[in-house]
Amino acid sequence: HEPQAIGPSMLAQISRGIYTAKQFKDMEVSILMAVSWRVNPPTALSFVQQALTIVSETVNNDHFNHDNVDHDDQVLDQYLLETVYDL
Protein backbone atom coordinates (compact mmCIF):
# COMPACT_ATOMS: atom_id res chain seq x y z
CA HIS A 1 0.00 0.00 0.00
CA GLU A 2 1.23 3.43 -0.88
CA PRO A 3 1.72 5.84 2.03
CA GLN A 4 0.04 8.59 0.04
CA ALA A 5 -2.77 8.29 -2.50
CA ILE A 6 -2.61 10.02 -5.87
CA GLY A 7 -5.52 12.43 -5.87
CA PRO A 8 -7.72 13.54 -8.76
CA SER A 9 -5.88 16.85 -9.13
CA MET A 10 -2.54 15.06 -9.53
CA LEU A 11 -4.08 12.72 -12.13
CA ALA A 12 -5.42 15.77 -13.98
CA GLN A 13 -1.91 17.24 -14.03
CA ILE A 14 -0.44 13.95 -15.25
CA SER A 15 -3.02 13.84 -18.05
CA ARG A 16 -1.84 17.31 -19.09
CA GLY A 17 -5.33 18.73 -18.99
CA ILE A 18 -6.96 16.06 -21.13
CA TYR A 19 -9.14 15.16 -18.13
CA THR A 20 -10.20 17.31 -15.19
CA ALA A 21 -9.97 16.36 -11.54
CA LYS A 22 -13.77 16.18 -11.48
CA GLN A 23 -13.79 13.74 -14.41
CA PHE A 24 -11.32 11.48 -12.59
CA LYS A 25 -13.38 11.64 -9.41
CA ASP A 26 -16.66 10.97 -11.24
CA MET A 27 -15.16 8.01 -13.12
CA GLU A 28 -13.70 6.58 -9.92
CA VAL A 29 -17.13 6.70 -8.27
CA SER A 30 -18.74 5.19 -11.37
CA ILE A 31 -16.26 2.30 -11.42
CA LEU A 32 -16.58 1.66 -7.68
CA MET A 33 -20.37 1.62 -7.95
CA ALA A 34 -20.22 -0.78 -10.93
CA VAL A 35 -18.14 -3.28 -8.94
CA SER A 36 -20.15 -2.72 -5.74
CA TRP A 37 -17.00 -1.48 -4.00
CA ARG A 38 -15.42 -4.96 -4.21
CA VAL A 39 -11.84 -3.95 -4.90
CA ASN A 40 -8.33 -4.80 -3.79
CA PRO A 41 -5.42 -2.44 -4.17
CA PRO A 42 -2.83 -3.40 -6.78
CA THR A 43 0.40 -4.87 -5.50
CA ALA A 44 3.70 -3.24 -6.36
CA LEU A 45 4.52 -6.23 -8.56
CA SER A 46 1.26 -6.05 -10.50
CA PHE A 47 1.80 -2.31 -11.07
CA VAL A 48 5.33 -2.90 -12.37
CA GLN A 49 4.14 -5.70 -14.66
CA GLN A 50 1.45 -3.46 -16.11
CA ALA A 51 3.88 -0.55 -16.53
CA LEU A 52 6.41 -2.76 -18.30
CA THR A 53 3.72 -4.10 -20.62
CA ILE A 54 2.69 -0.58 -21.61
CA VAL A 55 6.27 0.61 -22.07
CA SER A 56 7.31 -2.44 -24.09
CA GLU A 57 4.23 -2.17 -26.34
CA THR A 58 5.08 1.48 -26.98
CA VAL A 59 8.73 0.79 -27.71
CA ASN A 60 8.00 -2.24 -29.90
CA ASN A 61 5.22 -0.55 -31.87
CA ASP A 62 6.32 -0.28 -35.53
CA HIS A 63 4.38 2.96 -35.85
CA PHE A 64 6.21 4.58 -32.93
CA ASN A 65 8.01 7.67 -34.18
CA HIS A 66 10.72 8.88 -31.82
CA ASP A 67 10.69 12.30 -33.51
CA ASN A 68 7.17 12.91 -32.15
CA VAL A 69 8.00 12.12 -28.52
CA ASP A 70 8.55 15.22 -26.49
CA HIS A 71 11.48 15.47 -24.10
CA ASP A 72 9.32 15.29 -20.94
CA ASP A 73 7.86 11.97 -22.10
CA GLN A 74 11.33 10.58 -22.78
CA VAL A 75 12.50 11.65 -19.32
CA LEU A 76 9.42 10.09 -17.69
CA ASP A 77 9.88 6.85 -19.62
CA GLN A 78 13.54 6.68 -18.64
CA TYR A 79 12.67 7.35 -14.99
CA LEU A 80 10.01 4.62 -14.98
CA LEU A 81 12.34 2.07 -16.53
CA GLU A 82 15.18 2.91 -14.17
CA THR A 83 12.83 2.72 -11.19
CA VAL A 84 11.50 -0.66 -12.28
CA TYR A 85 14.94 -2.12 -12.86
CA ASP A 86 16.12 -0.88 -9.45
CA LEU A 87 13.55 -3.12 -7.72
Long-range contacts (C-beta under 8 A, 24 or more apart in sequence): 1-41, 44-87, 48-84, 48-87, 51-80, 51-84, 52-84, 55-80, 55-81
